[in-house]
Amino acid sequence: MLAQLSRYNAGGNVMTISNSTSAAGPLIERIAAIVGPQGLLTEPRDLEPYVVDWRGIYRGATPAVVRPASTEQVAAVVKLCTETATPIVPQGGNTGMCGASVPHADGSEIVLSLARMNRVLEVDALNNTMTVEAGCVLANIQQAAAEANRLFPLSLGAEGSCQIGGNLSTNAGGVNVLRYGNARDLVLGLEVVLPDGGIWNGLRGLRKDNTGYDLKQLFIGAEGTLGIITAAVLKLFPRPAATATAWTAVPHPEAALEFLALLRRHCGDRVTAFELISRNCLDLVLRHVPGTRDPLAKERNWYALVDLSDSHSGHALRSELELALEAAMEDALVLDAVVAENEGQSKALWRIRESIPEAARGEAGMLYRHDISVATSRIPAFIEEARAALEHRFPGVDVICFGHLGDGNLHYNAFIPGRSRIAAAARVARDVTDLVYDIVQRYHGSFSAEHGIGLAKIEELRCYKSAIEIELMRTLKHAIDPGNIMNPGKVL
């Protein structure tokens, strides 16, 4: 099989990354004997959804997509691949942002999809835990929790198609991190198939287990480079009986930060989400997403989208939010606000926030994306310094700034005048990203807050991680996967 690993821009133009040859040989027949005809795809039309990421940026090739139905089948396939030195690309819903779930294009890797392993194995409402297989779609997990009158709080734009194994492998964030934490904070136990085909069964629903290294944390956020997560014990929480949502206009990011502090004083840990959104983000959505409208009558430069939740029913939560808004207006932290009257209005407000990436793709120019984090207290200073630096270097730049202010994570993106996404020079240019990441580094922040490394940010990892951190990561990788068969070429 002859193929090329190609990086595509949204306009369909290709940049070749690598080129080599491989042959599947009798390996596929041996895999078929393990997983059966339903567990193996080899026809090009069937392989297509698995070899390109959802944005069409990364494209690879594979001789086969393996779809095991059990942990034992996963283990048998991995053991066979170890014996034949065949690399494996574990894949969940293929909704990642950095290309970690896409195979290289030399055709040497098989894709191992967990999609058939999609059962909820147990819901223990009294222990507030749920045990699920890795192929469970996130929205289905949320629904299963709701049916048990519980909440699984991980929530993100792709929740209707992303799978929990991928969420854990990338340590997904989402909008509720402020109250509930990242994916790694929502896991009590894992089951993992190791690179030699061994199975580590760590499916324990314990909140206290001080018996040495916390092994599950090695695999969460490792992007499939250390093993394949096949099942997990997840934390559940009381299901909110009441929610309150408000779209607010704030004079500037400093005021938004003070508004968040005020909300916490008034409402405590019931503040579930707090999103900062610049005006040009809203303008993008209004231009490109049908059915959306400006929530407020007057245009403002900055907005904060606030979500509160409580396990107690009634109107008290909305009343507390309104009292907090009144106090914020008296302190000139909020200029205007609208509070959702019902669930439909709340969803409409959240649709604006969740549609920003989609709307940005509707623009013709080249968008440089940055998923960064700095200490929450330094967010306003970072925004101002980065904006000034970009405007000085690239006059007319359009900064698209939005994100999770409460946990310090911003999607700090920029359209540069005169640069087209169909121009090869614009796609490979590093000047915008280097400028932003250098400032992030000075703020002791992260160049990848929630999207991971994958293929997209390997160079940044080498540049901004310390030598000792990278060496420790390489040591772990070599110790656990000495044959380098697990998602090679990703992260490290």
C-alpha positions as CSV (number, residue, x, y, z in Angstrom):
1,M,0.0,0.0,0.0
2,L,1.4,3.4,-1.1
3,A,0.1,6.5,0.7
4,Q,1.0,9.9,1.9
5,L,0.3,11.6,5.2
6,S,-1.3,14.9,4.2
7,R,-2.3,17.9,6.1
8,Y,-5.3,19.6,4.6
9,N,-6.6,23.1,5.1
10,A,-10.3,23.8,5.2
11,G,-10.2,24.7,1.5
12,G,-8.9,21.2,0.5
13,N,-5.3,22.1,-0.3
14,V,-2.7,19.5,0.6
15,M,0.7,19.7,2.3
16,T,2.6,16.4,2.1
17,I,4.2,15.4,5.4
18,S,5.5,11.9,4.7
19,N,5.6,9.1,2.2
20,S,6.5,5.5,2.5
21,T,5.3,2.0,1.7
22,S,4.0,-0.9,3.8
23,A,2.2,-4.1,3.3
24,A,-0.6,-5.6,5.4
25,G,0.3,-9.2,4.5
26,P,-1.5,-12.1,6.3
27,L,-1.8,-10.0,9.5
28,I,-5.3,-8.9,8.5
29,E,-6.5,-12.5,8.2
30,R,-5.2,-13.2,11.7
31,I,-7.0,-10.2,13.1
32,A,-10.2,-11.2,11.3
33,A,-10.0,-14.5,13.1
34,I,-10.0,-12.6,16.4
35,V,-12.7,-10.0,15.8
36,G,-14.9,-11.7,13.2
37,P,-16.4,-10.1,10.0
38,Q,-18.3,-7.4,11.9
39,G,-15.1,-6.3,13.6
40,L,-12.9,-5.6,10.5
41,L,-13.2,-2.9,7.8
42,T,-10.9,-3.0,4.7
43,E,-12.8,-1.4,1.9
44,P,-11.6,2.1,1.0
45,R,-15.1,3.6,1.3
46,D,-15.5,2.1,4.8
47,L,-12.1,3.3,5.9
48,E,-12.6,6.9,4.8
49,P,-14.2,8.2,8.0
50,Y,-11.4,6.8,10.1
51,V,-8.4,8.2,8.2
52,V,-9.3,11.9,8.2
53,D,-10.2,14.1,11.2
54,W,-13.5,15.8,11.4
55,R,-12.2,19.2,10.3
56,G,-10.5,17.7,7.2
57,I,-7.1,18.9,8.3
58,Y,-5.3,15.6,8.8
59,R,-5.5,12.6,6.5
60,G,-3.7,9.3,6.7
61,A,-4.1,5.7,5.5
62,T,-4.6,2.3,6.9
63,P,-4.9,-1.2,5.6
64,A,-7.7,-1.9,8.1
65,V,-9.9,-0.6,10.8
66,V,-10.3,-3.1,13.6
67,R,-13.5,-2.8,15.7
68,P,-13.3,-5.3,18.6
69,A,-16.4,-6.1,20.7
70,S,-14.7,-6.8,24.0
71,T,-11.6,-6.1,26.1
72,E,-10.4,-9.6,25.4
73,Q,-10.5,-9.0,21.7
74,V,-8.6,-5.7,22.1
75,A,-6.0,-7.6,24.1
76,A,-5.6,-10.3,21.5
77,V,-5.3,-7.8,18.7
78,V,-2.7,-5.8,20.6
79,K,-0.7,-8.9,21.4
80,L,-0.7,-9.9,17.7
81,C,0.4,-6.4,16.7
82,T,3.2,-6.5,19.3
83,E,4.4,-9.8,17.9
84,T,4.4,-8.4,14.3
85,A,5.7,-4.9,15.3
86,T,2.5,-3.4,13.8
87,P,1.7,0.1,15.1
88,I,-1.8,0.8,16.4
89,V,-3.8,4.1,16.4
90,P,-6.5,3.9,19.1
91,Q,-9.6,5.9,18.0
92,G,-12.8,7.0,19.8
93,G,-15.2,9.4,18.1
94,N,-12.4,11.0,16.1
95,T,-13.5,14.5,17.2
96,G,-10.1,15.7,18.5
97,M,-8.5,19.0,17.5
98,C,-4.9,17.9,17.1
99,G,-4.8,14.9,14.9
100,A,-4.0,12.3,17.6
101,S,-6.6,9.8,16.3
102,V,-5.6,9.9,12.6
103,P,-3.1,7.3,11.3
104,H,0.1,8.3,9.4
105,A,-0.1,7.8,5.7
106,D,2.5,5.2,5.1
107,G,-0.2,2.5,5.6
108,S,1.8,0.7,8.4
109,E,-0.7,1.4,11.2
110,I,-4.0,-0.2,11.9
111,V,-6.8,1.9,13.4
112,L,-8.4,0.3,16.4
113,S,-11.9,1.8,17.0
114,L,-13.6,1.2,20.3
115,A,-17.0,2.2,18.9
116,R,-18.6,-1.3,19.3
117,M,-17.6,-1.4,23.0
118,N,-20.4,1.0,24.0
119,R,-22.2,-0.5,27.0
120,V,-23.0,1.1,30.3
121,L,-21.9,-1.8,32.6
122,E,-23.2,-0.5,35.9
123,V,-24.8,2.5,37.6
124,D,-24.2,2.6,41.3
125,A,-26.3,5.5,42.4
126,L,-25.5,5.1,46.1
127,N,-21.8,5.2,45.4
128,N,-22.3,7.9,42.8
129,T,-20.4,6.0,40.1
130,M,-21.0,4.6,36.7
131,T,-18.9,1.9,34.9
132,V,-18.8,2.2,31.1
133,E,-17.0,0.8,28.1
134,A,-14.7,3.2,26.3
135,G,-16.9,3.4,23.2
136,C,-19.8,5.0,25.0
137,V,-20.8,8.3,23.4
138,L,-20.6,11.1,26.0
139,A,-24.3,12.2,25.5
140,N,-25.4,8.6,26.2
141,I,-23.5,8.6,29.4
142,Q,-25.1,11.8,30.4
143,Q,-28.5,10.4,29.7
144,A,-27.8,7.2,31.7
145,A,-26.8,9.3,34.6
146,A,-29.9,11.4,34.3
147,E,-32.1,8.3,34.3
148,A,-30.6,7.4,37.7
149,N,-31.2,11.0,38.9
150,R,-27.5,11.7,38.8
151,L,-25.3,14.0,36.7
152,F,-22.1,13.2,34.8
153,P,-20.9,16.8,34.3
154,L,-18.4,16.5,31.4
155,S,-19.9,18.6,28.7
156,L,-18.5,19.8,25.4
157,G,-19.6,20.7,21.9
158,A,-18.9,17.2,20.4
159,E,-20.8,15.3,23.2
160,G,-23.2,13.8,20.7
161,S,-20.4,11.9,18.9
162,C,-17.3,11.9,21.0
163,Q,-16.6,8.7,23.1
164,I,-15.6,8.6,26.7
165,G,-12.3,6.7,25.9
166,G,-11.2,9.6,23.7
167,N,-12.4,12.1,26.3
168,L,-10.2,10.4,28.9
169,S,-7.2,9.9,26.5
170,T,-7.2,13.6,25.8
171,N,-8.2,14.8,29.3
172,A,-11.1,16.7,27.9
173,G,-12.2,19.9,29.5
174,G,-15.4,21.5,28.5
175,V,-17.7,24.2,30.0
176,N,-18.1,22.7,33.5
177,V,-14.5,22.5,34.6
178,L,-15.0,25.5,36.9
179,R,-17.2,23.4,39.2
180,Y,-16.4,19.8,38.4
181,G,-12.8,19.7,37.0
182,N,-11.3,18.2,33.9
183,A,-11.9,14.6,32.7
184,R,-9.1,13.3,34.9
185,D,-11.0,14.7,37.9
186,L,-14.1,12.6,37.0
187,V,-12.5,9.1,37.0
188,L,-12.0,6.7,39.8
189,G,-10.8,3.6,37.9
190,L,-9.7,2.4,34.5
191,E,-9.3,-0.8,32.6
192,V,-6.4,-0.6,30.1
193,V,-5.0,-2.9,27.5
194,L,-1.2,-2.5,27.7
195,P,1.2,-2.6,24.7
196,D,2.1,-6.2,25.3
197,G,-1.5,-7.3,25.3
198,G,-1.8,-7.5,29.0
199,I,-5.0,-6.2,30.7
200,W,-4.8,-4.0,33.7
201,N,-8.1,-4.1,35.6
202,G,-8.3,-1.0,37.7
203,L,-12.1,-0.7,37.7
204,R,-12.4,0.3,41.3
205,G,-15.0,2.8,42.5
206,L,-12.9,4.0,45.4
207,R,-12.4,7.5,46.5
208,K,-9.6,6.6,48.8
209,D,-7.0,4.1,47.7
210,N,-3.5,5.1,48.9
211,T,-1.6,2.0,47.7
212,G,1.2,3.4,45.7
213,Y,1.3,5.1,42.3
214,D,-2.0,6.3,40.9
215,L,-1.6,4.4,37.6
216,K,-4.8,5.6,36.0
217,Q,-3.4,9.1,35.7
218,L,-0.7,7.8,33.4
219,F,-3.2,6.9,30.7
220,I,-5.5,9.9,31.1
221,G,-4.2,12.6,28.8
222,A,-1.7,10.2,27.1
223,E,-3.6,10.3,23.8
224,G,-3.3,6.5,23.3
225,T,0.5,6.5,23.4
226,L,0.8,4.2,26.5
227,G,-2.2,1.9,26.2
228,I,-5.8,1.6,25.2
229,I,-8.5,2.5,27.7
230,T,-11.3,0.0,27.4
231,A,-13.5,0.9,30.3
232,A,-13.8,3.4,33.2
233,V,-15.4,4.0,36.5
234,L,-16.8,7.6,36.4
235,K,-17.9,9.9,39.2
236,L,-21.5,10.9,39.3
237,F,-23.0,13.9,41.2
238,P,-26.5,14.9,42.4
239,R,-28.6,15.9,39.4
240,P,-29.4,19.6,39.4
241,A,-33.0,20.3,40.1
242,A,-32.6,24.0,39.1
243,T,-30.5,25.9,36.7
244,A,-30.1,29.6,35.9
245,T,-28.4,31.1,32.9
246,A,-27.6,34.7,32.1
247,W,-26.0,36.5,29.2
248,T,-24.2,39.6,30.5
249,A,-22.4,42.6,29.0
250,V,-19.2,43.5,30.8
251,P,-17.0,46.6,30.2
252,H,-13.8,44.7,29.9
253,P,-12.1,41.4,31.0
254,E,-11.0,42.9,34.3
255,A,-14.6,43.5,35.2
256,A,-15.5,40.0,34.1
257,L,-13.0,38.6,36.5
258,E,-14.3,40.7,39.3
259,F,-17.9,39.7,38.4
260,L,-16.9,36.1,38.7
261,A,-15.5,36.7,42.1
262,L,-18.7,38.5,43.1
263,L,-20.8,35.6,41.8
264,R,-18.8,33.2,43.9
265,R,-19.3,35.3,47.0
266,H,-23.1,35.4,46.4
267,C,-23.7,31.9,45.0
268,G,-20.8,29.7,46.1
269,D,-20.0,26.6,44.2
270,R,-23.3,26.7,42.4
271,V,-21.4,28.7,39.7
272,T,-21.1,25.9,37.2
273,A,-19.8,27.8,34.1
274,F,-18.5,31.3,33.3
275,E,-17.5,32.0,29.7
276,L,-15.9,35.1,28.4
277,I,-16.8,36.1,24.8
278,S,-15.6,39.1,22.7
279,R,-18.0,41.0,20.5
280,N,-16.4,39.8,17.3
281,C,-17.2,36.2,18.3
282,L,-20.9,37.1,18.5
283,D,-20.7,38.9,15.2
284,L,-19.2,35.8,13.6
285,V,-22.1,33.7,14.9
286,L,-24.7,36.1,13.8
287,R,-23.2,36.1,10.3
288,H,-22.8,32.4,9.8
289,V,-25.2,30.5,12.1
290,P,-28.8,30.7,11.0
291,G,-31.4,31.2,13.8
292,T,-29.1,33.1,16.2
293,R,-29.8,36.6,17.4
294,D,-28.1,39.2,19.6
295,P,-29.4,38.6,23.2
296,L,-29.1,42.3,24.1
297,A,-30.3,45.5,22.4
298,K,-27.1,47.4,22.5
299,E,-23.7,46.1,21.2
300,R,-20.9,45.8,23.8
301,N,-17.3,44.8,23.4
302,W,-17.3,41.9,26.0
303,Y,-19.8,39.4,27.3
304,A,-19.9,36.8,30.0
305,L,-22.2,33.8,29.8
306,V,-23.0,32.5,33.3
307,D,-24.6,29.2,34.3
308,L,-25.6,28.2,37.9
309,S,-27.0,24.9,39.1
310,D,-28.4,23.6,42.3
311,S,-29.8,20.3,43.6
312,H,-32.7,22.2,45.2
313,S,-35.7,23.0,43.1
314,G,-37.7,26.2,43.0
315,H,-37.0,29.8,42.0
316,A,-34.4,30.6,44.7
317,L,-31.4,30.0,42.3
318,R,-32.8,32.5,39.7
319,S,-33.5,35.0,42.5
320,E,-29.9,34.7,43.8
321,L,-28.5,35.2,40.3
322,E,-30.7,38.3,39.8
323,L,-29.5,39.7,43.2
324,A,-25.9,39.0,42.2
325,L,-26.5,40.8,38.9
326,E,-27.9,43.8,40.7
327,A,-24.9,44.0,42.9
328,A,-22.6,43.7,39.9
329,M,-24.4,46.5,38.1
330,E,-24.1,48.7,41.1
331,D,-20.4,48.1,41.0
332,A,-20.3,48.8,37.3
333,L,-19.0,45.2,36.6
334,V,-22.0,44.4,34.5
335,L,-23.5,46.9,32.0
336,D,-26.6,44.9,30.9
337,A,-27.9,41.4,31.2
338,V,-30.7,39.0,30.2
339,V,-31.7,36.0,32.3
340,A,-33.1,32.9,30.5
341,E,-36.8,32.4,31.4
342,N,-36.8,28.7,30.5
343,E,-34.6,25.8,29.2
344,G,-35.2,26.8,25.6
345,Q,-33.8,30.3,26.1
346,S,-30.9,28.9,28.1
347,K,-30.0,26.5,25.2
348,A,-30.3,29.4,22.7
349,L,-27.7,31.4,24.7
350,W,-25.4,28.4,25.0
351,R,-25.8,27.8,21.2
352,I,-24.1,31.1,20.6
353,R,-21.1,30.1,22.6
354,E,-20.9,26.6,21.2
355,S,-21.3,27.9,17.6
356,I,-18.2,30.2,17.6
357,P,-15.8,27.6,16.1
358,E,-18.3,26.7,13.5
359,A,-18.9,30.3,12.6
360,A,-15.2,31.0,12.4
361,R,-14.9,28.3,9.7
362,G,-17.4,30.3,7.7
363,E,-14.9,33.1,7.2
364,A,-12.7,33.2,4.2
365,G,-9.5,34.2,5.9
366,M,-6.8,32.2,7.6
367,L,-7.5,31.7,11.3
368,Y,-4.6,30.9,13.7
369,R,-6.0,29.0,16.6
370,H,-4.5,29.0,20.1
371,D,-5.9,26.9,23.0
372,I,-4.0,28.5,25.9
373,S,-4.3,28.8,29.6
374,V,-2.7,31.2,32.2
375,A,-3.6,31.8,35.8
376,T,-7.1,33.1,36.0
377,S,-6.0,36.3,37.8
378,R,-3.7,37.1,34.8
379,I,-6.2,36.6,32.0
380,P,-7.0,40.3,31.6
381,A,-3.3,41.2,31.4
382,F,-2.6,38.5,28.9
383,I,-5.5,39.5,26.7
384,E,-4.2,43.1,26.6
385,E,-0.6,42.3,26.1
386,A,-1.3,39.7,23.3
387,R,-3.7,42.0,21.6
388,A,-1.3,44.9,21.6
389,A,1.6,42.7,20.3
390,L,-0.6,41.3,17.5
391,E,-1.9,44.7,16.5
392,H,1.7,46.1,16.4
393,R,3.0,43.2,14.3
394,F,-0.1,42.6,12.1
395,P,-2.1,45.8,11.7
396,G,-5.8,45.1,11.2
397,V,-5.7,41.8,13.0
398,D,-9.1,40.5,14.1
399,V,-8.7,38.7,17.5
400,I,-11.3,36.1,18.2
401,C,-11.2,35.6,22.0
402,F,-13.5,33.3,24.0
403,G,-13.2,30.7,26.6
404,H,-13.5,29.4,30.1
405,L,-12.5,32.4,32.2
406,G,-13.2,30.5,35.5
407,D,-10.4,28.0,34.8
408,G,-8.0,30.3,32.9
409,N,-8.5,28.6,29.5
410,L,-8.9,30.9,26.4
411,H,-9.4,30.1,22.8
412,Y,-7.3,33.0,21.6
413,N,-7.5,33.0,17.8
414,A,-6.6,35.6,15.1
415,F,-7.5,36.4,11.5
416,I,-4.6,38.1,9.8
417,P,-5.5,40.6,7.0
418,G,-4.5,39.4,3.6
419,R,-3.8,35.8,4.5
420,S,-6.0,33.2,2.9
421,R,-6.5,29.7,4.1
422,I,-5.9,28.4,0.6
423,A,-2.4,29.9,0.6
424,A,0.3,27.3,1.5
425,A,2.6,30.0,3.0
426,A,-0.2,31.2,5.3
427,R,-0.9,27.7,6.5
428,V,2.7,26.9,7.5
429,A,3.5,30.4,8.9
430,R,4.7,30.3,12.5
431,D,4.9,34.0,13.2
432,V,1.4,34.5,14.7
433,T,1.5,31.3,16.9
434,D,5.1,31.9,18.0
435,L,4.2,35.5,19.1
436,V,1.2,34.3,21.2
437,Y,2.9,31.3,22.7
438,D,6.0,33.3,23.7
439,I,3.7,35.6,25.7
440,V,1.9,32.5,27.2
441,Q,5.3,31.2,28.2
442,R,6.2,34.5,30.0
443,Y,2.9,34.2,31.9
444,H,3.9,30.6,33.0
445,G,0.9,29.3,31.1
446,S,0.2,26.4,28.8
447,F,0.1,26.3,24.9
448,S,-2.4,23.5,25.1
449,A,-5.0,23.8,27.8
450,E,-7.5,21.2,26.7
451,H,-6.9,20.0,23.1
452,G,-3.7,18.0,23.7
453,I,-0.7,17.6,21.5
454,G,-1.4,14.9,18.8
455,L,0.4,15.8,15.6
456,A,-0.4,19.5,15.7
457,K,1.7,20.6,18.7
458,I,4.8,18.3,18.8
459,E,7.1,21.2,17.9
460,E,5.6,23.4,20.6
461,L,6.1,20.6,23.2
462,R,9.8,20.5,22.3
463,C,10.1,24.2,22.4
464,Y,8.2,25.1,25.6
465,K,8.5,22.0,27.8
466,S,11.6,21.7,29.9
467,A,14.2,19.1,28.9
468,I,13.7,17.2,32.1
469,E,9.9,17.0,31.5
470,I,10.4,15.7,28.0
471,E,13.0,13.2,29.2
472,L,10.6,11.9,31.9
473,M,7.8,11.5,29.4
474,R,10.2,9.6,27.0
475,T,11.3,7.4,29.9
476,L,7.7,6.5,30.7
477,K,6.9,5.9,27.1
478,H,9.9,3.5,26.6
479,A,9.2,1.7,29.9
480,I,5.5,1.0,29.1
481,D,5.7,0.7,25.3
482,P,9.3,-0.3,24.4
483,G,8.3,-1.4,20.9
484,N,6.7,2.0,20.2
485,I,3.5,0.5,18.7
486,M,1.0,2.6,20.6
487,N,0.1,5.7,18.5
488,P,3.7,6.4,17.5
489,G,4.6,9.9,16.3
490,K,2.0,11.5,18.5
491,V,2.7,13.7,21.5
492,L,6.5,12.8,21.6
